[in-house]
Structures are given as C-alpha cells and as structure tokens.
C-alpha cells in the first residue's frame, strides 16, 4: 500500500486540479485497461490519484512525466516500494516520445491533462507516429466534444478533422467539477485516441492537408468556394463531387483529403509548389476554443 500524498497547493500556472473522487478514479483506470505487459506512461501524475491503481495493474511497471518539481519528492516517497517506477522530470510538450519508446513496445499514454496544453500535447504525441499505441486522457469536455464531433455538428472544426484523420476517437464519459480539488469551472471528459494502423484515406501531402483544413475553417459561416479561393475553384470542387456551396463543418475527413490531394495534383501538374509556407498543425487553444 502506497503512503498518502503530502499536502500540496494546486498551482494555477500549471493548470493543476487534483482528482479526488474514488469512483471516477476507478472508472478511468478500468477504461484504460492497463496490463502487466503494457508500457504505460502517465503525464502529470500530480499527487498520484491514478498512479497508484495503474501501478497495481502494471505490476509496478510505470513511467510518469511531471513538470512540477515540488511534487516529485512526494511521488518518490509515496511509491518508493516500486523499483520499476520511473519519474521523468520535465515538460511533456518537450518530451521525445519516439526516444522514450527506445525501439521497444509502443507506449500507452494516459493522464489528466491541464486544459491549457491539451491540444498541443495531443498534436505532439501524434507526431510520434507508431511509438504511441493509444492515449486515454481527461480533458475539458468542450475539447473532447470537438475531437469526436461528426460532420454537420456545431462542434465540428479543424481539430475534429485532423484528430480523426490520425485516430479513432472515442468519447467515454463526463467527469463533473466536484471530482477535483480545487474545482474547475467546467466539466471534463475522458477520451480515448487510438492511432489508425492504416488510415482510411491518405493525404499525399499532410502539411498541405493541415493548411487546407485550417483555411476552410477560418470563417466557418462562409462556403468552401470562398474560404478556399486561391487554392481550388468552385468548378473543380464540383468535379470532385463536392458542392462548393457547402460549409466546412459538413465535410468528412475523406472529403478534405480528396480536396487536398486535388490541390497537390494541380500543383504537381503545373510545376508549382502548393506550400504557402504557413504554420501548420492544430493551432488551437483548449481554453479559448479554436477559431472555427
């Protein structure tokens, strides 16, 4: 039995809200379904609410990444009896997850993520490719709703399209504010992201796909014809079987890939570059919401 965590005041700059509800903790751990043979990495263990049951499920084999150096001595004391418990002190956004895998089995990444880093961290993990087997996170419910949003819904945005291009997204259940100390001002939710072993559709230039999706959602009340003007004509969209009068939130991942591949083909045929040199990636803010 691990010793109890030492008292620690949650720090706003780290976005800390410590999970306290035993029922919610048990439900999250069951959702993760960790096994002794799994390589599990927990981001932001905090005071060890998830860490202790995860250690039980993995027979003491667990790695954690913690940014708050004041929490690390308490974690070492609390779980001193587990020789295979490894603490990485640092920022998960800067962690090289490919190197962490070290050519071994892929990582199962879990954690209660601070709202202000959730979207860039997911993007960072997706860049690790097959080094990550799956991800189970607690995030702001609004972000989970976006990640899982189907075409046509009000929550559908560029985050939805890009996450679903790379992963199967499962929204599992809601976690209320009273499960935490201190209480956040919003609901949280558990989401599982499982990278596709084989994508259902493949972009010829993923950087270009990111740009097309971002531009399409730049003004979501406008049509594809207007938002992608300069990239592709309305006539060409019609030839692809896509109504240029549609709004971006109605398109499937596959339709965005079709558009990006057509733009890539046009550029290749004309001998010009389709790259405008713009910043790519998710480019969203988990607190303020995406510009979509």
NUTITI-446086 format. One line per 10 residues: number of its first residue (from 1); their letters; for each residue x, y, z of N, C-alpha, C. Coordinates in steps of 0.2 Angstrom, whole numbers, always signed. Each point is the difference from the previous one (the first is absolute). Example, Ala and Ser with C-alpha at 12.3 -4.5 7.8 and 13.67 -1.06 7.14 Angstrom:
! residues 2
1) as) +66:-28:+39:-4:+6:+0:+4:+6:+0 | -2:+5:-4:+4:+6:+1:-4:+5:+3
END
This chain:
! residues 292
1) xxxxxxxxxx) +4:-6:+0:-4:+6:+0:+4:+6:+0 | -1:+5:-5:+4:+6:+0:-1:+4:+6 | +4:+4:+2:-1:+5:+5:-4:+6:-3 | -3:+4:+4:-5:+5:-2:+4:+6:-2 | -2:+4:-6:+3:+5:-2:+1:+6:+5 | +5:+4:-1:+1:+6:+5:-4:+5:-3 | -2:+5:+5:-4:+6:-2:+3:+4:-5 | -3:+2:-6:+3:+4:-5:-6:+5:-3 | +2:+6:+0:-5:+5:-2:+0:+0:-8 | -5:-1:-3:-1:+0:-7:+3:+7:-3
11) xxxxxxxxxx) +4:-1:-6:+2:+6:-3:-3:+2:-6 | -3:+6:+0:-4:+2:-6:+5:+0:-6 | +6:+2:+0:+4:+0:-6:+2:-6:-3 | -1:-6:+4:+0:-6:-3:-6:-3:-2 | -6:+3:+1:-6:-2:-1:-2:-6:+4 | +2:+0:+7:-1:-6:+4:-7:+0:+3 | -4:-6:-1:-6:-2:+4:+1:-7:+1 | +0:-1:+7:+2:-7:+2:-7:-4:+1 | +1:-6:-4:-6:-5:+0:-1:-3:+7 | -6:+0:+3:-1:-3:+7:-5:-5:+0
21) xxxxxxxxxx) -5:+0:-5:-6:-5:+1:+2:-7:-1 | +0:-4:+5:+2:-7:-1:-4:-4:-6 | -6:+1:+0:-4:-3:-6:+2:+2:-7 | +1:+6:-1:+3:+3:-6:+7:-3:-2 | +4:+0:+5:+7:-3:+0:-1:-7:-3 | -4:-4:+4:-1:-7:-2:-2:-1:-7 | -5:+4:-2:-3:+0:-7:+5:+1:-5 | +4:+5:+1:+6:+2:-5:+5:-6:+0 | +2:-2:+5:+5:-6:+0:-3:-6:-4 | -7:-1:+1:-3:-6:-4:+0:+2:-7
31) xxxxxxxxxx) -1:+6:-2:+0:+2:-7:+6:-1:-3 | +6:+2:+4:+6:-1:-3:+2:-7:-1 | -2:-5:+5:+1:-7:-1:+7:-2:-1 | +5:+3:+4:+7:-1:+0:+1:-7:+2 | +5:-4:-3:+2:-6:+2:+8:-1:+2 | +2:-5:+3:+7:+0:+2:+5:+1:-6 | -2:-3:-5:+5:+0:-6:+0:+7:-4 | -5:+5:+2:+0:+6:-4:+5:+5:+3 | +2:+4:-5:+5:+6:+2:-4:+6:+1 | -2:+2:+6:-5:+5:+1:+4:+6:+3
41) xxxxxxxxxx) -1:+6:-3:+3:+6:+2:-6:+5:+2 | +0:+2:+6:-5:+5:+3:+3:+7:+0 | -3:+5:-3:+2:+7:-1:-4:+3:+6 | +4:+4:+4:-3:+4:+5:-3:-4:+6 | +4:-4:+3:-3:-5:+6:-2:+4:+6 | +2:+6:+1:-2:+5:+5:+1:-4:+7 | -5:-1:+4:+1:-3:+6:-1:-8:+0 | -1:-3:-6:+0:-7:-1:-7:-3:+0 | -5:+3:-1:-7:-2:+0:+0:-6:-5 | +2:+1:-6:+0:-6:-5:+6:-4:+0
51) xxxxxxxxxx) +5:+3:+3:+7:-4:+0:-1:-6:+4 | -3:+0:+6:+0:-6:+4:-4:-6:-3 | -6:+1:-2:-3:-5:-3:+3:-3:-7 | +3:+5:-4:+4:-2:-6:+6:-5:+2 | +3:+2:+6:+6:-4:+2:-3:-7:+2 | -5:+0:+2:-3:-7:+2:-2:-4:-6 | -2:+3:-5:-2:-3:-7:+6:-2:-4 | +5:+3:+1:+6:-1:-4:+6:-4:+4 | -2:-2:+6:+5:-4:+4:+6:+5:+2 | -2:+6:+1:+6:+5:+2:+4:+3:-6
61) xxxxxxxxxx) -2:-2:-6:+4:+3:-6:-4:+6:-3 | +3:+6:+2:-4:+6:-2:+5:+6:-1 | -1:+4:-5:+4:+6:-1:-4:+6:+1 | +2:+5:+3:-4:+6:+1:+4:+6:-2 | -3:+5:-3:+3:+7:-2:-3:+5:+4 | +4:+4:+4:-3:+5:+5:+5:+6:-1 | -4:+6:-1:+3:+6:-1:+2:+4:+7 | -5:-1:+4:+1:+3:+7:+5:-3:+4 | +6:+3:+1:+5:-4:+4:-2:+0:+7 | -4:+4:+3:-2:-1:+7:-4:-6:+1
71) xxxxxxxxxx) -3:-3:-5:-4:-6:+1:+4:-7:-1 | +6:+1:-3:+4:-6:-1:+2:-3:+7 | +3:+3:+5:+2:-3:+6:-6:-4:+3 | -6:+3:+0:-5:-4:+3:-2:-6:-4 | +1:+0:-7:-2:-6:-4:+6:-5:+2 | +6:+2:+0:+5:-5:+2:-1:-4:+7 | -2:+4:+5:-1:-3:+6:-7:-4:+0 | -5:+2:-4:-6:-3:+0:+0:-7:-3 | +5:+0:-5:+0:-7:-4:+7:-3:+0 | +3:+1:+6:+7:-2:+1:+1:-8:-1
81) xxxxxxxxxx) -5:-3:+1:+0:-8:+0:+0:-3:-7 | -1:+5:-5:+0:-3:-7:+6:+2:-4 | +5:-5:+0:+6:+1:-3:+0:+2:-8 | -6:-2:-3:-1:+1:-7:-4:+6:-2 | -1:+4:+6:-3:+7:-1:+5:+5:-2 | -1:+3:-6:+5:+5:-2:-4:+7:-1 | +4:+5:+3:-3:+7:-1:+5:+4:-4 | -4:+3:-6:+4:+4:-4:-2:+7:+2 | +5:+4:+2:-2:+7:+2:+1:+5:-6 | -6:+3:-2:+1:+5:-6:-7:+1:-3
91) xxxxxxxxxx) +0:+3:-5:-6:+2:-4:-2:-5:-5 | -6:-3:+0:-2:-5:-5:+0:+3:-7 | -1:+6:-1:+0:+3:-6:+7:+0:-4 | +5:-1:+5:+7:+0:-3:+3:-7:+0 | -4:-5:+3:+2:-7:+0:+1:-3:-7 | +5:-4:-1:+1:-4:-6:-3:-7:+1 | -6:-1:-2:-4:-6:+1:+3:-5:-4 | +3:+1:-6:+3:-5:-4:+6:-3:+3 | +4:+5:+3:+6:-3:+4:-2:-3:+6 | -5:+2:+4:-3:-3:+6:-2:-7:-2
101) xxxxxxxxxx) -3:-2:-6:-1:-7:-1:+6:-4:-1 | +5:+3:-3:+7:-3:+0:+0:-7:-4 | -4:+0:-5:-1:-6:-5:-3:-6:+4 | -3:+2:+6:-4:-6:+3:-7:+1:-2 | -4:-3:+5:-7:+0:-2:-3:+7:+0 | -6:+1:-4:-3:+7:+0:-3:+2:+7 | +0:+7:+1:-2:+2:+6:-8:+1:+0 | -2:-1:+6:-7:+1:+2:+0:+6:+4 | -2:+6:-2:+0:+7:+3:-6:+1:+3 | +0:+2:+7:-6:+2:+4:+1:+6:+4
111) xxxxxxxxxx) -5:+3:+2:+1:+6:+4:-6:+5:+1 | +0:+3:+5:-5:+6:+1:+4:+6:-2 | -2:+3:-6:+4:+5:-3:-2:+7:+2 | +5:+4:+2:-2:+7:+0:-4:+3:-6 | -5:+4:+1:-4:+2:-6:+4:+4:-5 | +5:+4:+3:+4:+4:-4:+5:-3:-5 | +1:-6:+1:+5:-4:-4:-3:-6:-4 | -6:-1:+1:-3:-6:-2:+1:-1:-8 | -2:+5:-4:+0:+0:-7:+7:-1:-3 | +5:+5:+2:+7:-1:-2:+3:-7:+2
121) xxxxxxxxxx) -2:-2:+6:+3:-6:+2:-2:-6:-4 | -7:+0:-2:-2:-6:-4:+3:+1:-7 | +1:+6:-3:+3:+1:-6:+7:-3:+0 | +4:+1:+6:+7:-2:+1:+0:-8:+0 | -5:-3:+3:+0:-7:+1:-1:-3:-7 | -5:+3:-4:-1:-3:-7:+6:+0:-4 | +4:+5:+1:+6:+1:-4:+5:-6:+2 | -1:-4:+5:+4:-5:+2:-2:-7:-4 | -5:+1:-4:-2:-6:-4:-1:-6:+4 | +3:-6:-3:-1:-6:+3:+3:-2:+7
131) xxxxxxxxxx) +3:+6:+2:+3:-1:+7:-5:+0:+5 | -6:+2:-1:-6:+1:+4:-5:-5:-2 | -2:-5:+5:-5:-4:-2:-7:+3:+1 | -1:+3:+5:-7:+4:+1:+1:+5:+6 | -5:+4:+1:+0:+6:+5:-7:+0:+3 | +0:+0:+7:-6:+1:+3:+1:+6:+5 | -4:+5:-1:+1:+6:+3:-6:+3:+3 | +1:+4:+6:-6:+4:+2:+2:+7:-2 | -5:+3:-4:+1:+6:-3:-7:+5:+2 | +1:+6:-2:-6:+4:+1:-5:-3:-5
141) xxxxxxxxxx) -7:-1:+2:-5:-3:-4:-1:+3:-6 | +1:+7:-1:-1:+4:-6:+5:-3:-5 | +6:-1:+2:+5:-3:-5:-1:-7:-2 | -2:-4:+5:-2:-7:-2:-6:+0:-5 | -5:+5:+1:-6:+0:-5:+3:+2:-7 | +5:+4:+0:+3:+2:-7:+4:-6:-3 | +3:-3:+4:+4:-6:-2:-4:-5:-3 | -6:-1:+3:-4:-6:-3:-6:+2:-4 | +0:+7:-2:-6:+3:-3:-1:-3:-7 | -6:-3:-2:-1:-2:-7:-1:+5:-5
151) xxxxxxxxxx) +0:-1:-6:-2:+5:-5:-7:+3:+1 | +0:+7:+0:-7:+3:+0:-1:+3:+7 | +3:-2:+5:-1:+2:+7:+3:+7:+1 | -3:+3:+5:+3:+7:+2:+7:+0:+2 | +2:-6:+4:+6:+0:+2:+6:-2:-5 | -2:-2:-6:+4:-2:-5:+5:+6:-2 | +6:-2:+0:+5:+5:-2:+7:-3:-2 | +5:+4:-1:+6:-3:-3:+3:-5:+5 | -1:+1:+7:+3:-5:+4:-3:-7:-1 | -7:+0:-1:-4:-6:-1:+3:-3:-6
161) xxxxxxxxxx) +1:+3:-6:+2:-3:-6:+8:-3:+1 | +4:+4:+3:+7:-2:+0:+1:-6:+5 | -4:+0:+6:+1:-5:+4:-3:-6:-3 | -6:+0:-3:-3:-6:-3:+4:-2:-6 | +4:+4:-3:+4:-2:-6:+5:-5:+3 | +3:+1:+6:+5:-4:+3:-2:-5:+4 | -6:+0:+3:-2:-4:+6:-8:-2:-1 | -1:-5:+4:-7:-2:+2:-1:+4:+6 | -5:+4:+1:-2:+4:+5:-6:-3:+4 | +1:-1:+6:-6:-3:+4:-1:+5:+7
171) xxxxxxxxxx) -5:+3:+0:-2:+4:+6:-3:-5:+5 | +3:-1:+6:-3:-5:+4:-5:+2:+5 | +2:+5:+4:-5:+2:+5:+2:+7:+3 | -5:+4:+3:+1:+6:+3:+3:+0:+7 | +4:+4:+2:+2:+1:+7:-2:+7:+3 | -4:+0:+5:-2:+7:+3:+5:+3:+4 | -1:+7:+0:+5:+4:+4:+1:-2:+7 | -5:-3:+4:+1:-2:+7:+5:-6:+1 | +2:-3:-6:+5:-6:+1:+7:+3:+1 | +1:+6:+0:+7:+3:+1:+0:+5:+6
181) xxxxxxxxxx) +6:+1:+2:+2:+5:+4:+6:+4:-3 | +0:+7:-1:-6:+4:+1:-5:-2:-6 | -6:+2:+0:-5:-1:-5:+2:+4:-6 | +0:-3:-6:+0:+4:-6:-6:+3:-1 | -1:+5:-5:-6:+4:-1:-4:-4:-6 | +3:-5:-3:-3:-4:-5:+0:-7:+1 | -5:-4:-4:+0:-7:+0:+6:-3:-4 | +3:-5:+2:+5:-4:-3:-3:-6:-3 | +4:-4:-4:-2:-6:-3:+6:-4:-2 | -2:-7:+0:+6:-5:-2:-1:-1:-7
191) xxxxxxxxxx) +6:+0:-4:+0:-2:-7:+5:-5:-1 | -1:-5:-5:+5:-4:-2:+2:+1:-7 | +6:+1:-2:+3:+1:-6:+4:-6:-2 | -2:-3:-5:+4:-6:-3:+2:+1:-7 | +7:+2:-1:+2:+1:-7:-2:-6:-4 | -2:+2:-6:-1:-5:-6:+6:-4:-1 | -1:-6:-1:+6:-4:-2:+1:+1:-8 | -6:+0:-3:+0:+2:-7:-6:+5:-1 | +2:+6:-2:-5:+5:-1:-5:-2:-5 | -6:+3:+1:-5:-2:-5:+0:+4:-6
201) xxxxxxxxxx) +4:+6:+0:+2:+4:-6:+6:+3:+2 | +4:+1:-5:+7:+2:+0:+1:+7:-4 | +3:+5:+4:+1:+6:-4:+7:-1:-3 | +1:+3:-6:+6:+0:-3:+5:+4:+3 | -2:+6:+3:+4:+5:+3:-4:+2:+7 | +2:-3:+6:-4:+1:+6:+1:+7:+2 | +5:+4:-1:+1:+7:+1:-5:+4:-4 | -1:-2:-6:-5:+4:-4:-7:-2:+3 | -1:-6:+2:-7:-1:+2:-1:+4:+6 | +5:+1:+5:-1:+4:+6:-2:+7:-2
211) xxxxxxxxxx) +4:+3:-5:-2:+6:-3:-7:+1:-2 | -2:-5:-4:-6:+1:-4:-6:+0:+6 | +1:-5:+5:-5:+0:+5:+0:+6:+4 | +5:+3:+2:+1:+6:+3:-4:+6:-4 | +2:+0:-6:-3:+6:-4:-8:-1:-1 | -2:-6:-1:-7:-2:-1:-4:+2:+6 | +3:+0:+6:-3:+2:+7:+1:+7:+2 | +4:+3:-4:+2:+7:+2:-6:+4:+1 | -5:+0:-4:-7:+3:+1:-5:-5:-2 | -2:-4:+6:-4:-5:-1:-7:+1:-3
221) xxxxxxxxxx) -2:+6:+1:-7:+2:-3:+0:+1:-8 | +6:+0:-2:+1:+1:-8:+1:-7:-3 | -1:+0:-6:+0:-6:-4:+7:-2:-2 | +1:-6:-2:+6:-3:-3:+3:+5:-5 | -5:+2:-5:+2:+4:-6:+3:+6:+3 | -2:+3:+5:+3:+6:+2:+6:-1:+5 | +0:-5:+4:+6:-1:+4:+6:-3:-3 | -1:-4:-5:+5:-3:-4:+2:+4:-6 | -3:+6:-1:+2:+3:-6:+7:+2:-1 | +3:-2:-5:+7:+1:-1:+4:-7:+0
231) xxxxxxxxxx) -4:-5:+3:+3:-6:+1:-3:-5:-6 | -7:+1:+0:-4:-5:-5:-6:+4:-2 | -2:-1:-6:-6:+3:-3:-6:-3:+2 | -6:+3:+0:-7:-3:+1:-1:-5:-5 | +2:+1:-6:-1:-5:-5:+4:-6:+1 | +6:+0:+2:+4:-6:+2:-3:-3:+6 | -3:+3:+5:-3:-3:+5:-6:-4:-2 | -4:+3:-5:-5:-4:-2:+2:-6:-4 | +5:+0:-4:+3:-6:-3:+2:-5:+4 | +2:+2:+7:+2:-5:+5:-6:-3:+3
241) xxxxxxxxxx) -6:+2:-2:-6:-2:+4:-2:+4:+6 | +3:+5:+1:-1:+4:+6:-3:+7:-1 | -6:+1:+2:-3:+7:-1:+3:+5:+3 | +3:+5:-4:+4:+6:+2:-4:+5:+5 | -7:-1:+0:-4:+4:+4:-1:-3:+7 | +4:-6:+2:-1:-3:+6:+5:+4:+5 | -2:+0:+7:+4:+3:+5:+5:-6:+2 | +6:+2:+3:+5:-5:+2:-2:-5:+5 | -4:+2:+5:-2:-5:+5:-4:-6:-3 | -3:+1:-6:-4:-6:-3:+5:-5:-3
251) xxxxxxxxxx) +6:+1:-1:+4:-4:-4:+3:-6:+5 | +1:-6:-3:+3:-5:+3:+8:+0:-1 | +3:-4:+4:+8:+0:+0:+2:-2:-8 | -4:-5:-2:+2:-2:-7:-1:+5:-5 | -5:+4:+1:-1:+6:-5:+5:+5:+0 | +3:+2:+6:+5:+4:+1:+7:-3:-3 | +1:-6:+0:+5:-3:-3:+0:+0:-7 | -6:-1:-3:-1:+0:-7:+2:+7:-3 | -3:+6:+4:+2:+6:-2:+7:+2:+0 | +4:-2:+6:+7:+1:+0:+4:-4:-5
261) xxxxxxxxxx) -2:-6:-2:+3:-4:-5:-1:+3:-7 | -6:+3:-1:-1:+4:-6:+5:+6:-1 | +0:+4:+5:+5:+6:+0:+7:-2:-1 | +2:-6:+4:+7:-2:-1:+1:-2:-7 | -5:-4:-3:+1:-2:-7:+0:+6:-5 | -4:+5:+1:+0:+6:-4:+7:+3:+0 | +3:+1:+6:+6:+3:+1:+6:-4:-3 | -1:-7:+0:+5:-4:-3:+0:+0:-8 | -6:+1:-2:-1:+0:-7:+2:+7:-3 | +0:+5:+4:+2:+7:-3:+7:+1:+2
271) xxxxxxxxxx) +3:-4:+4:+7:+1:+2:+1:+5:+5 | -5:+2:+4:+0:+5:+5:-1:-4:+7 | +2:+4:+5:+0:-3:+7:-7:+2:+3 | -3:-5:+3:-6:+1:+4:+1:+3:+7 | +6:+0:+2:+2:+2:+7:+0:+8:+0 | -4:+3:+4:+0:+7:+1:+5:+3:+5 | +3:-5:+3:+5:+1:+6:-4:+3:+6 | -6:-3:+1:-3:+2:+6:+1:-5:+6 | -2:+3:+6:+1:-5:+6:-6:-5:-1 | +2:-6:+2:-4:-6:-1:-2:-3:+7
281) xxxxxxxxxx) -4:-5:+0:-1:-3:+7:-7:+2:+2 | -2:-2:+6:-6:+2:+3:-2:+7:+1 | +5:+3:+3:-1:+8:+1:-6:+2:+4 | -2:-4:+5:-6:+1:+4:+2:+2:+7 | -5:+3:+3:+1:+1:+7:-5:-3:+4 | +2:-5:+5:-5:-4:+3:-5:+4:+5 | +3:+6:+2:-5:+4:+4:-4:+5:-4 | +3:+3:-5:-4:+5:-3:-4:-3:-6 | +2:-6:-2:-4:-3:-6:+4:+1:-6 | -1:-4:-5:+3:+1:-7:-4:+6:-4
291) xx) +3:+2:-4:-3:+5:-4:-4:-3:-6 | -5:-3:+2:-4:-4:-4:-7:-1:+2
END
